[in-house]
Structures are given as C-alpha cells and as structure tokens.
C-alpha cells in the first residue's frame, strides 16, 4: 500500500478485490493450511503459517512452516510481489 502524505485508502475498491473468486480461493487455501498444521499438532497460536514458495494454493506439508507474524509479513518483494528466492 502506498503511504504518501496525502494517500487515502479506497475501502470500496479493496472490498471488491477481496470478493473476487480468485482471492476467495486463495484465502480459503490459507485457512486450510493453518487448519492442517493445527491438526498435525503444530502450535500456530499468535503466529502465521508461511508458504515457502509464496503460492497460497500449495498446501503440501513440506511447503508450510510457522513463523512469527513480523517475519512473515515483512519479506522482500520483487516486481511481481513474490518472494525472493
């Protein structure tokens, strides 16, 4: 999100984006990943479930890990907003 001095968020536009079928599928997949780790006995309270390859639809156990929120939400981004290798 831009954070310039006079920047104002457009919440209506954001709501439209989050309601698209593609975003709904990604969100559902993220929720499923969290539930999968929880069911496996991994403590996820207060932490984020990270997809190592950046693809929220890839819920293989080898692609999931638990990280502190600050670390998972502050990764460097490329032009396409993907994770750097």
SULSUL-V137418 format. One record per residue. N is the residue number from 1. RES is the residue in one small letter. SS is DSSP state (H for helix, E for strand, C for the rest). PHI is phi as a letter, one per 40 degrees, with the letter a starting at -180 (999 if undefined). OMEGA is omega as a letter, one per 30 degrees, with the letter a starting at -180 (NA if undefined). Layout:
# SULSUL-V137418
n=N res=RES ss=SS phi=PHI omega=OMEGA
n=N res=RES ss=SS phi=PHI omega=OMEGA
This chain:
# SULSUL-V137418
n=1 res=x ss=C phi=999 omega=l
n=2 res=x ss=C phi=c omega=a
n=3 res=x ss=C phi=b omega=l
n=4 res=x ss=C phi=c omega=a
n=5 res=x ss=C phi=d omega=a
n=6 res=x ss=C phi=b omega=a
n=7 res=x ss=C phi=c omega=l
n=8 res=x ss=C phi=b omega=l
n=9 res=x ss=C phi=c omega=l
n=10 res=x ss=C phi=b omega=a
n=11 res=x ss=H phi=c omega=l
n=12 res=x ss=H phi=c omega=a
n=13 res=x ss=H phi=c omega=l
n=14 res=x ss=H phi=c omega=a
n=15 res=x ss=H phi=c omega=l
n=16 res=x ss=H phi=c omega=a
n=17 res=x ss=H phi=c omega=a
n=18 res=x ss=H phi=c omega=a
n=19 res=x ss=C phi=c omega=l
n=20 res=x ss=C phi=c omega=a
n=21 res=x ss=H phi=d omega=a
n=22 res=x ss=H phi=c omega=a
n=23 res=x ss=H phi=c omega=l
n=24 res=x ss=H phi=c omega=l
n=25 res=x ss=H phi=c omega=l
n=26 res=x ss=H phi=c omega=l
n=27 res=x ss=H phi=c omega=l
n=28 res=x ss=H phi=c omega=l
n=29 res=x ss=H phi=c omega=l
n=30 res=x ss=H phi=c omega=l
n=31 res=x ss=H phi=c omega=l
n=32 res=x ss=H phi=c omega=l
n=33 res=x ss=H phi=c omega=l
n=34 res=x ss=H phi=c omega=l
n=35 res=x ss=H phi=c omega=a
n=36 res=x ss=H phi=c omega=l
n=37 res=x ss=H phi=c omega=l
n=38 res=x ss=H phi=c omega=a
n=39 res=x ss=H phi=c omega=l
n=40 res=x ss=C phi=c omega=l
n=41 res=x ss=C phi=g omega=l
n=42 res=x ss=C phi=c omega=l
n=43 res=x ss=C phi=c omega=a
n=44 res=x ss=C phi=b omega=a
n=45 res=x ss=C phi=c omega=l
n=46 res=x ss=C phi=g omega=a
n=47 res=x ss=E phi=b omega=l
n=48 res=x ss=E phi=b omega=l
n=49 res=x ss=E phi=c omega=a
n=50 res=x ss=E phi=c omega=l
n=51 res=x ss=E phi=c omega=a
n=52 res=x ss=C phi=d omega=a
n=53 res=x ss=C phi=c omega=l
n=54 res=x ss=C phi=g omega=a
n=55 res=x ss=C phi=c omega=a
n=56 res=x ss=C phi=c omega=l
n=57 res=x ss=C phi=c omega=a
n=58 res=x ss=C phi=c omega=a
n=59 res=x ss=C phi=b omega=l
n=60 res=x ss=C phi=c omega=a
n=61 res=x ss=H phi=d omega=a
n=62 res=x ss=H phi=c omega=a
n=63 res=x ss=H phi=c omega=a
n=64 res=x ss=E phi=b omega=l
n=65 res=x ss=E phi=a omega=l
n=66 res=x ss=E phi=c omega=l
n=67 res=x ss=E phi=b omega=l
n=68 res=x ss=E phi=c omega=a
n=69 res=x ss=H phi=d omega=a
n=70 res=x ss=H phi=c omega=a
n=71 res=x ss=H phi=c omega=a
n=72 res=x ss=H phi=c omega=a
n=73 res=x ss=C phi=c omega=a
n=74 res=x ss=C phi=b omega=a
n=75 res=x ss=C phi=c omega=l
n=76 res=x ss=C phi=c omega=a
n=77 res=x ss=E phi=b omega=l
n=78 res=x ss=C phi=c omega=l
n=79 res=x ss=C phi=d omega=a
n=80 res=x ss=C phi=c omega=l
n=81 res=x ss=C phi=g omega=l
n=82 res=x ss=C phi=c omega=l
n=83 res=x ss=E phi=c omega=l
n=84 res=x ss=C phi=c omega=l
n=85 res=x ss=C phi=c omega=NA
